Amino acid sequence: MNRQRWSAAIAVIIPMLLAVASTAEEKPAAPKPDGHCDDCGSCDCVHKVCVPTMTEKTITKVCWGYKCEEFCIPGPSVCCGKQCQHDECGSWWHFLWKPTCAEVRTRHVPVKHEVKRKVPKVEWKVEERCAACRMHGKPDPDCGIEGQ
C-alpha cells in the first residue's frame, strides 16, 4: 500500500518538475556549427574558439558623506521652587526650573549618495574560426593589440 502511494506521488510530481524546468528562462542557443568560419566563411581548418565581446554594464556605487548639524546642550538649571496644580485626577506638584545657559555643538549626520557608473564587461561566445582568422584576428581599437 505504501509503495502504491509513493508511485502515485512520483507520477504527479515528475511531470510538474519537468514543466517548471521547461518554462525556465534559457539563453538563446549558439548557432549550430556548420564547418565554415564565422568571420570569413572559409572551410579551411575550422576550429571553435572563444571570442570576447566588450560591453558595458551599469553598477550602483554607494558613497557616504556627512552634513553638519548644530544643536544645543543645556547647562545646569536652577530650582526656583515648587508649583501645586489640580486636575480631574487630583492634586499634584512639580518643580520649577530656570535654565542658566547652553552650549552650541556640531554633530556630523551621515548622508548616503548613490552614483551610477558604467564599467566595461567582457562577454565570451564560442565561434568557429579558420586558421587564417585565428592567426590574424581583428585588431582591438581599445587596446591597440592585434589578434587573440
Phi, psi and omega per residue, in radians:
M1 nan -0.761 3.128
N2 -1.086 -0.710 -3.124
R3 -1.132 -0.625 3.123
Q4 -1.171 -0.685 3.113
R5 -1.117 -0.781 3.130
W6 -1.085 -0.728 3.132
S7 -1.095 -0.717 3.129
A8 -1.160 -0.716 3.139
A9 -1.136 -0.739 -3.139
I10 -1.170 -0.663 3.125
A11 -1.111 -0.462 3.117
V12 -1.512 -0.710 -3.026
I13 -1.254 -0.751 -3.050
I14 -1.055 -0.823 3.096
P15 -1.081 -0.599 3.109
M16 -1.145 -0.745 3.119
L17 -1.119 -0.706 3.116
L18 -1.144 -0.635 3.115
A19 -1.163 -0.708 3.122
V20 -1.154 -0.746 -3.126
A21 -1.138 -0.602 -3.109
S22 -1.342 -0.414 3.136
T23 -1.542 -0.124 3.132
A24 -1.133 2.641 -3.130
E25 -1.159 2.313 3.092
E26 -2.086 2.525 3.080
K27 -1.236 2.613 3.100
P28 -1.076 2.419 -3.088
A29 -1.200 2.531 3.089
A30 -1.211 2.661 3.127
P31 -1.046 2.494 -3.119
K32 -1.184 2.441 3.125
P33 -1.103 2.267 -3.138
D34 -2.035 0.039 3.127
G35 1.455 0.061 3.113
H36 -1.930 2.597 3.099
C37 -1.158 2.273 3.132
D38 -1.232 -0.292 -3.092
D39 -1.614 -0.889 -3.052
C40 -2.039 -0.211 3.111
G41 1.548 0.062 -3.113
S42 -1.244 2.769 3.100
C43 -1.905 0.111 -3.008
D44 -1.472 1.931 3.014
C45 0.920 1.046 -3.090
V46 -1.498 2.309 3.094
H47 -2.323 2.756 3.065
K48 -1.460 2.345 3.115
V49 -2.361 2.757 3.068
C50 -1.588 2.234 -3.084
V51 -2.069 2.174 3.131
P52 -1.437 2.532 3.040
T53 -2.212 2.142 -3.127
M54 -1.466 2.241 3.062
T55 -2.334 -3.091 3.079
E56 -2.184 2.576 2.997
K57 -2.264 2.690 -3.112
T58 -1.778 2.223 3.066
I59 -2.058 2.761 3.114
T60 -1.915 2.104 3.129
K61 -1.787 2.271 3.116
V62 -1.712 2.145 3.120
C63 -2.037 2.576 3.134
W64 -2.070 2.379 3.049
G65 -2.312 -2.872 3.085
Y66 -2.630 2.769 3.006
K67 -2.181 2.601 -3.119
C68 -1.528 2.392 3.127
E69 -2.323 2.214 -3.137
E70 -1.642 2.498 3.113
F71 -2.565 2.906 -3.092
C72 -1.874 2.378 2.989
I73 -1.900 1.991 -3.094
P74 -1.235 2.555 3.069
G75 -1.507 -2.915 -3.136
P76 -1.179 2.548 3.085
S77 -1.865 2.764 -3.129
V78 -1.903 2.302 3.109
C79 -1.367 2.182 -3.097
C80 -1.810 -0.079 3.136
G81 2.449 -2.870 3.137
K82 -2.107 2.725 3.065
Q83 -2.282 2.308 3.139
C84 -1.755 2.376 3.140
Q85 -2.378 2.791 3.139
H86 -2.246 2.481 2.996
D87 -2.574 -2.954 -3.064
E88 -1.165 -0.284 3.102
C89 -1.565 -0.207 3.133
G90 2.241 -2.819 -3.137
S91 -1.625 2.532 3.064
W92 -2.698 2.826 -3.123
W93 -2.387 2.779 3.098
H94 -2.567 2.779 3.128
F95 -1.376 2.620 3.038
L96 -1.822 2.164 -3.106
W97 -2.034 2.457 3.113
K98 -2.012 2.089 3.118
P99 -1.207 2.569 -3.127
T100 -1.830 -0.855 -3.106
C101 -2.781 3.010 3.063
A102 -2.603 2.737 -3.116
E103 -2.062 2.370 3.118
V104 -1.481 2.246 3.080
R105 -2.175 2.829 3.116
T106 -2.141 2.304 3.061
R107 -2.084 2.686 3.125
H108 -1.738 2.067 3.126
V109 -1.733 2.149 -3.126
P110 -1.149 2.477 3.122
V111 -2.240 2.226 -3.110
K112 -1.664 2.311 3.071
H113 -2.147 2.391 3.050
E114 -1.952 2.253 -3.121
V115 -2.086 2.280 3.086
K116 -1.622 2.247 -3.126
R117 -2.148 2.541 3.029
K118 -1.788 2.146 -3.116
V119 -2.127 2.668 3.134
P120 -1.229 2.588 3.122
K121 -2.436 2.424 3.136
V122 -1.877 2.206 3.033
E123 -1.953 2.298 -3.120
W124 -1.826 2.450 3.011
K125 -2.428 2.675 -3.110
V126 -1.564 2.225 3.102
E127 -2.301 2.777 3.051
E128 -1.666 2.257 3.137
R129 -2.313 2.521 3.069
C130 -1.428 3.017 -3.089
A131 -1.075 -0.706 -3.104
A132 -1.142 -0.748 -3.126
C133 -1.248 -0.511 3.084
R134 -1.221 -0.649 -3.108
M135 -1.337 -0.671 -3.065
H136 -2.088 1.147 -3.140
G137 -1.133 2.871 3.138
K138 -1.180 2.428 3.128
P139 -1.192 2.538 3.104
D140 -1.552 2.024 -3.086
P141 -1.151 -0.420 -3.111
D142 -1.371 -0.636 -3.023
C143 -1.767 -0.450 -3.081
G144 1.384 0.235 3.138
I145 -1.850 2.335 3.129
E146 -1.620 2.697 3.023
G147 1.390 -3.025 -3.120
Q148 -2.040 nan nan
